[in-house]
Amino acid sequence: MIRSELIQKIADENPHLYQRDVERIVNTIFNEITSAMAQGNRVELRGFGAFSVKKRDARVGRNPRTGESVHVDEKHVPFFKAGKLLRDRLNGKS
């Protein structure tokens, strides 16, 4: 499912809301999650999962095309850990 499909599904299930308002709500939620993670905070949605940021140290990598050693800088990457309810639902344990 992509963002536009999510917005359309929410708008269809809530006919009292305008689609532009649903779009603003969805965008606000995603923006808040993104800005919290950019500050290094953890975002937890009970029953769904938790978003956090993990630090990857600098290392020496390898260019797969040439085999040449390449320095890879330290970076921060997003990490998602599924919640118990989501894991159970995916495994058929409603």
N, C-alpha and C positions, 0 to 999 in steps of 0.2 A: 504494500500500500504506500502510495506517495502522499505528500502533503495535500495536494489538491483533492485527492480521493477522500482523505480524512475530513477535510473541510466540507466536502459535498455530503458525506455520510452524516456528519453532525447536523448540518443544515436540514437534511431530509428528515431526520429523527426529531428535530425541533422546529416545526413550521412557524412558531411564533417569533423566531429569530431571523433577522436578515442575514443573507450569506456574507455580506461585507463585515457584519459584526462577528460572525463565527470565525471568519478569516483573521480578524483583528485579535480575537481571543486565542486562537491557536498560535499565531505569530508571537503574541505576548508570552505565552507559556514557553515556547521554544527559546525566545530571547532571554527569558529569565534563567532558564536552565543553562544556556550558553554563557551568560555573564557570570553566574555563580561558579561555574567550572573554570572560567578564565581567571577568577580570583583564587582558585585553588580549593574551593569548597566542594563538599560532597552533596549531591542531590538525591534524596531518597523518596520514591513513590511507593508507599506501602502496598504490598501485594503484587507490584509490577517489577520493581528492581531498584538498583542504586547506580547512579552515574558518579564516577570519580575521575581524578586525574592521576596518572602514574608518570614518574620521571624515568626516562631512559638515559643512562649515562653515555658519555662520548665513547666512541669505539673506533676501531679500524675495520672498515668493511672492504668489500671487493667488488670491483666493477665486473659484472658477469660477461660483458662483451669482450673486454680486453684482458681481464684477469689482474688488472692493476689494483694495488692497494689504494684505498680512498679513506680519508678521515671523515667520520660522520659525527657531527656536533651533538651535544646533549639536547634532548628535546622532551617535551611533555606530550603525552598522548591520552585521549579519552579512553575510559574503561567502563564497561557495563557489567554488572553482576545481577543476574535474574533473581527475582524474589521467589519465595517458596510457592506461592499460589500460581505464578506463571510457570514455574518448572513442573508443578503437578499437572497443570492443564495441558502442557505440551506433551506430557507423558501419559495422557489419558486417564488421569486420576482426578476427575472433577470433584 
